Each structure stands twice: as structure tokens, then as C-alpha cells.
């Protein structure tokens, strides 16, 4: 009994999917700082409300997702020790916790920033929980649908700062939308058997060869690189800005791994390096972009 009680704080923390929640906060803050820094000064109240509200809403979505998928999680190797399958937390407590975090997060962004930012935060939750989550057991197109909520946080940040969505906000939205497909397809190859056991209809379950996953990765990384280039062209004309060089180098590395991923003989070997490259690409490029825009 004491062992289970001692593990409960860690279990509640795990429910929030802290890595995904951190990514949501990071991209929301990128949208805030990169949009019109020379025109709109930083508002501490809005910034804190955005950061904490986004974290709470993302954590709430993570908890509700774990509640929804607890039966599938119990069948998969990488998720069977999550709080509900492991018997650490009751499903009802997880659902209540998730709803509380999500509600507080949306209200904090709505009241601390503005109605548009709050509505976009709510839209992220709705699209993630009511579209992407159920579609995962129905169709491989779920990945494309799931890219939508993953791409909204930057425009939440833009809306929080400006009260509307500017060109930079939409470009960051597009960058995130396209980035998610090669990111997920590498994971889909690595975890194909797990996804099959869980009943998820991802691309590699329907096509065990991984050919379709590789095609999807290439089809989406190309427009992602064009978006990164558009940001450079519009906001950093010339070749002197750090963002231009770092985004080019990181993008070339990412693209090369996607090309290797397209080769059947190398796919299994490259899947993990591609996944890690995708994880590194986003914070490196967004951090460089943010610092370049501010300074």
C-alpha cells in the first residue's frame, strides 16, 4: 500500500505527458515571441497566463487521452506501465484530473490573454480528444488529423500577443503541421508491433513494409523545408542571420535521414535516428528563430 501511495505523485505527473506538454508550451511561446516583437512589447501577465495555461491544457489532454486509451495501453509494451494499466490510479480519478487541468488551462489563457487565444486552446483540446484520439482505431489518416492540434499552439501564442494571427503565426502553424508527419512515421516503424497490439490503424500496421510511412515522411518534409525557407526569405533577407544557416543545416540533416528512411534496406536502421533528429530539429530551429527575432 505504501509503495503505491508513494508512486502516486509520479503517476499524476506522468498523466500530463510532460514531454508533449513541454513541446506545446515551447511552440506557444515561440509564436508569442516571434510575432511582431518590434511592434508589441512583452506583457508579463499575458506571457505567464499563456505558458501556465498551455501547460495545464496540454497536461489535461494527456490525462484524458490516457483515460480514453487505457485498455489499448494495457496491451502495448511501451505503455502498459502507465498509471491506469498499472493499477496505480483509478480511471475516474484520471478523467477528473484531466478535465480539471484542461478547464483551468483554457480559462487561464482566455482570461489572462484574450478570447481568441482561449478559443484556440479549446479547439486544440477538441481536435485532439474528439477527432484524433478516436480516429486512431479507425484509419491511418489519423496522423494527418492529429497534426492539426499539434500545430495550433504557435497561433495560440500569436493570438495571445496580438489578438489576431499574423503571417509569422501561420508560417509556424504550417511548420509544425508538416513536421509532425515524418516525426510520427519514424515512430510508427519503430513501434509497429505495439500499435498493432493496441488496435491502432497507423500507416505501418496497414503496410508492414513501411513503404507508405516513408512516402508520407518525404511528402511532408519537403513542404516543411519550404516553410522554413519562407520564414527566412520574408523575415531574414540575405544570408547573415543565424536562423537562416541553422535552419538550413538542420533541415538538410533531417531531409537526408528521410531519404535514407525511404530505402527499404535502411528503414529499420534509420527509424530511430530519424525520430531523434525530428525531436532535436524543432527546439533548435524554434529557439534560434525566437532569439533571432528578439535580438
C-alpha positions as CSV (number, residue, x, y, z in Angstrom):
1,X,0.0,0.0,0.0
2,X,2.8,2.4,0.9
3,X,4.6,1.6,-2.4
4,X,1.5,2.5,-4.4
5,X,0.9,5.7,-2.4
6,X,4.5,6.8,-2.9
7,X,4.2,6.4,-6.6
8,X,1.0,8.4,-7.0
9,X,2.6,11.9,-7.4
10,X,4.8,10.5,-10.1
11,X,1.8,8.8,-11.7
12,X,-0.2,12.1,-11.8
13,X,2.9,13.8,-13.3
14,X,3.1,11.0,-16.0
15,X,-0.6,11.6,-16.9
16,X,0.3,15.1,-18.1
17,X,2.7,13.6,-20.8
18,X,5.3,16.2,-19.7
19,X,7.4,16.0,-22.9
20,X,4.5,16.6,-25.1
21,X,3.2,19.3,-22.8
22,X,6.6,21.0,-22.8
23,X,6.6,21.0,-26.6
24,X,3.2,22.7,-26.6
25,X,4.5,25.4,-24.3
26,X,7.7,25.8,-26.3
27,X,5.8,26.3,-29.6
28,X,3.2,28.6,-28.0
29,X,6.0,30.8,-26.6
30,X,7.7,30.7,-30.0
31,X,4.5,32.0,-31.5
32,X,4.3,34.7,-28.9
33,X,7.9,36.0,-29.1
34,X,8.3,35.6,-32.9
35,X,5.2,37.6,-33.8
36,X,5.8,41.4,-34.2
37,X,8.5,41.7,-31.5
38,X,9.3,45.2,-32.7
39,X,5.7,46.4,-32.5
40,X,4.2,44.7,-29.5
41,X,6.1,44.8,-26.2
42,X,6.0,41.7,-23.9
43,X,3.2,41.7,-21.4
44,X,4.2,39.7,-18.3
45,X,0.6,38.8,-17.3
46,X,-0.2,37.6,-20.8
47,X,3.0,35.6,-21.1
48,X,2.6,33.9,-17.7
49,X,-1.0,33.1,-18.4
50,X,-0.1,31.7,-21.8
51,X,2.7,29.5,-20.5
52,X,0.9,28.1,-17.5
53,X,-2.5,27.8,-19.3
54,X,-1.0,26.0,-22.2
55,X,0.9,23.6,-19.9
56,X,-2.3,22.9,-17.9
57,X,-4.4,22.4,-21.0
58,X,-1.8,20.1,-22.6
59,X,-1.5,18.1,-19.4
60,X,-5.2,17.8,-19.2
61,X,-5.4,16.5,-22.7
62,X,-2.7,14.0,-21.9
63,X,-4.5,12.7,-18.9
64,X,-7.9,12.4,-20.7
65,X,-6.1,10.6,-23.6
66,X,-4.6,8.1,-21.1
67,X,-8.1,7.6,-19.6
68,X,-9.6,7.0,-23.1
69,X,-6.9,4.7,-24.3
70,X,-6.2,2.8,-21.1
71,X,-7.4,-0.6,-22.5
72,X,-5.1,-0.2,-25.5
73,X,-2.3,0.9,-23.3
74,X,-2.5,-2.3,-21.3
75,X,-1.8,-4.3,-24.5
76,X,1.2,-2.4,-25.6
77,X,4.8,-2.9,-24.3
78,X,5.7,0.8,-24.1
79,X,2.5,1.9,-22.4
80,X,1.5,-1.0,-20.1
81,X,3.1,0.6,-17.1
82,X,1.1,3.8,-17.4
83,X,-0.9,4.8,-14.3
84,X,-4.3,3.2,-15.2
85,X,-3.0,-0.2,-16.7
86,X,-0.5,-0.5,-13.8
87,X,-3.3,-0.1,-11.3
88,X,-1.8,3.0,-9.6
89,X,-4.7,5.3,-10.4
90,X,-8.4,4.7,-10.9
91,X,-9.9,5.7,-14.3
92,X,-12.4,8.0,-12.7
93,X,-9.7,9.9,-10.9
94,X,-7.7,10.2,-14.1
95,X,-10.7,11.6,-16.0
96,X,-11.5,14.1,-13.3
97,X,-7.9,15.2,-13.0
98,X,-7.7,15.7,-16.8
99,X,-10.9,17.7,-17.0
100,X,-9.8,19.9,-14.2
101,X,-6.4,20.7,-15.7
102,X,-7.9,21.3,-19.2
103,X,-10.7,23.6,-17.8
104,X,-8.2,25.6,-15.8
105,X,-5.8,25.9,-18.7
106,X,-8.4,27.1,-21.2
107,X,-9.8,29.6,-18.6
108,X,-6.4,30.9,-17.8
109,X,-5.5,31.6,-21.4
110,X,-8.9,33.0,-22.1
111,X,-8.9,35.4,-19.2
112,X,-5.2,36.1,-18.9
113,X,-4.6,36.7,-22.6
114,X,-7.8,37.0,-24.7
115,X,-10.8,35.2,-26.1
116,X,-9.2,34.2,-29.4
117,X,-6.2,32.6,-27.7
118,X,-8.6,30.8,-25.2
119,X,-10.8,29.6,-28.1
120,X,-7.8,28.2,-29.9
121,X,-6.7,26.4,-26.8
122,X,-10.1,24.8,-26.5
123,X,-10.0,24.0,-30.2
124,X,-6.7,22.2,-29.7
125,X,-8.3,20.0,-27.0
126,X,-11.4,19.3,-29.0
127,X,-9.5,18.3,-32.1
128,X,-7.0,16.1,-30.2
129,X,-9.5,14.4,-28.0
130,X,-12.7,14.1,-30.1
131,X,-11.1,13.8,-33.6
132,X,-7.5,12.4,-33.4
133,X,-8.0,10.0,-30.4
134,X,-11.0,8.0,-31.7
135,X,-9.7,8.1,-35.3
136,X,-6.5,6.2,-34.3
137,X,-8.5,3.0,-34.1
138,X,-10.3,3.7,-37.4
139,X,-8.0,4.9,-40.1
140,X,-4.4,5.6,-40.9
141,X,-5.5,9.2,-41.8
142,X,-5.5,9.8,-38.1
143,X,-1.9,11.0,-38.3
144,X,-2.9,13.8,-40.6
145,X,-5.8,14.8,-38.4
146,X,-3.5,14.6,-35.3
147,X,-1.2,17.1,-36.9
148,X,-3.8,19.8,-36.6
149,X,-3.9,20.1,-32.8
150,X,-0.2,19.7,-32.7
151,X,0.2,22.7,-34.9
152,X,-2.2,25.1,-33.1
153,X,0.0,26.1,-30.1
154,X,2.1,28.7,-32.1
155,X,-1.0,30.5,-33.2
156,X,-2.3,30.5,-29.6
157,X,0.9,32.4,-28.8
158,X,0.4,34.8,-31.7
159,X,-3.2,35.4,-30.8
160,X,-2.3,35.9,-27.1
161,X,0.1,38.6,-28.0
162,X,-1.6,40.4,-30.9
163,X,-5.3,39.5,-30.6
164,X,-5.1,38.1,-34.2
165,X,-2.9,35.7,-36.2
166,X,-0.2,37.3,-38.3
167,X,2.0,35.9,-41.1
168,X,4.6,34.5,-38.7
169,X,1.9,32.7,-36.7
170,X,0.5,31.0,-39.8
171,X,4.0,30.0,-41.0
172,X,4.8,28.5,-37.6
173,X,1.5,26.6,-37.8
174,X,2.4,25.2,-41.2
175,X,5.9,24.3,-40.0
176,X,4.5,22.3,-37.1
177,X,1.8,20.7,-39.2
178,X,4.2,19.3,-41.8
179,X,6.9,18.4,-39.2
180,X,4.7,16.0,-37.3
181,X,4.3,13.6,-40.2
182,X,7.9,12.5,-40.6
183,X,8.3,12.7,-36.8
184,X,5.4,10.2,-36.3
185,X,6.2,7.9,-39.3
186,X,9.6,7.1,-37.8
187,X,7.9,6.2,-34.5
188,X,5.3,4.2,-36.4
189,X,8.1,2.0,-37.9
190,X,9.8,1.6,-34.5
191,X,6.6,0.7,-32.7
192,X,4.6,-1.1,-35.4
193,X,4.0,-4.3,-33.3
194,X,2.9,-2.3,-30.3
195,X,0.5,-0.2,-32.3
196,X,-0.9,-3.4,-33.9
197,X,-1.5,-5.0,-30.4
198,X,-3.2,-1.8,-29.3
199,X,-5.5,-1.8,-32.3
200,X,-4.3,1.5,-33.8
201,X,-4.6,1.8,-37.5
202,X,-1.4,3.7,-38.2
203,X,0.3,3.5,-41.6
204,X,2.8,0.8,-40.6
205,X,0.0,-1.5,-39.3
206,X,-1.8,-1.4,-42.6
207,X,1.5,-1.6,-44.5
208,X,4.1,-3.5,-42.5
209,X,6.8,-2.8,-45.1
210,X,6.8,0.8,-44.0
211,X,6.8,2.0,-47.7
212,X,3.7,4.2,-47.2
213,X,5.2,5.6,-44.0
214,X,8.4,6.5,-45.9
215,X,6.4,8.2,-48.7
216,X,4.4,10.2,-46.2
217,X,7.5,11.3,-44.5
218,X,9.0,12.6,-47.7
219,X,5.8,14.2,-48.9
220,X,5.6,16.2,-45.7
221,X,9.2,17.1,-45.0
222,X,9.5,18.9,-48.4
223,X,6.8,21.5,-47.7
224,X,8.1,21.8,-44.1
225,X,11.5,22.8,-45.6
226,X,9.8,25.3,-47.9
227,X,8.0,26.9,-44.9
228,X,11.3,27.2,-43.1
229,X,12.7,28.8,-46.2
230,X,9.8,31.1,-46.5
231,X,10.4,32.3,-42.9
232,X,14.0,33.0,-43.8
233,X,13.0,34.8,-47.0
234,X,10.3,37.0,-45.5
235,X,11.8,37.9,-42.2
236,X,15.6,37.5,-42.6
237,X,16.5,38.5,-46.2
238,X,20.1,37.8,-47.0
239,X,22.4,35.1,-45.5
240,X,23.6,36.8,-42.4
241,X,21.1,35.7,-39.8
242,X,21.8,32.7,-37.6
243,X,18.3,31.3,-38.2
244,X,19.0,31.0,-41.9
245,X,22.1,28.9,-41.5
246,X,20.9,26.8,-38.6
247,X,17.5,26.0,-40.2
248,X,19.3,25.2,-43.4
249,X,21.8,22.8,-41.8
250,X,19.2,21.2,-39.5
251,X,16.7,20.8,-42.4
252,X,19.4,19.3,-44.7
253,X,20.2,16.7,-42.0
254,X,16.5,15.9,-41.4
255,X,15.9,15.6,-45.1
256,X,18.9,13.3,-45.6
257,X,17.6,10.9,-42.9
258,X,14.1,11.0,-44.6
259,X,15.8,10.0,-47.9
260,X,17.6,7.1,-46.1
261,X,14.3,6.2,-44.4
262,X,12.8,5.8,-47.9
263,X,15.2,2.9,-48.7
264,X,13.7,-0.4,-47.6
265,X,17.2,-1.8,-46.8
266,X,17.9,1.0,-44.4
267,X,14.5,1.8,-43.0
268,X,14.7,-0.1,-39.7
269,X,18.2,1.2,-39.1
270,X,17.3,4.8,-39.8
271,X,14.0,5.0,-38.0
272,X,15.4,5.8,-34.6
273,X,18.0,8.4,-35.8
274,X,15.2,10.0,-37.8
275,X,12.9,10.1,-34.8
276,X,15.7,11.7,-32.6
277,X,16.5,14.1,-35.4
278,X,12.9,15.2,-35.6
279,X,12.9,15.8,-31.8
280,X,16.0,17.9,-32.0
281,X,15.1,19.8,-35.1
282,X,12.1,21.6,-33.7
283,X,13.6,23.1,-30.5
284,X,16.8,24.0,-32.2
285,X,15.1,25.8,-35.1
286,X,12.5,27.5,-32.9
287,X,14.9,28.6,-30.3
288,X,17.2,30.1,-33.0
289,X,14.3,31.8,-34.7
290,X,13.0,33.2,-31.4
291,X,16.4,34.6,-30.3
292,X,16.9,36.0,-33.8
293,X,13.6,37.8,-33.8
294,X,14.0,39.2,-30.3
295,X,17.6,40.3,-30.7
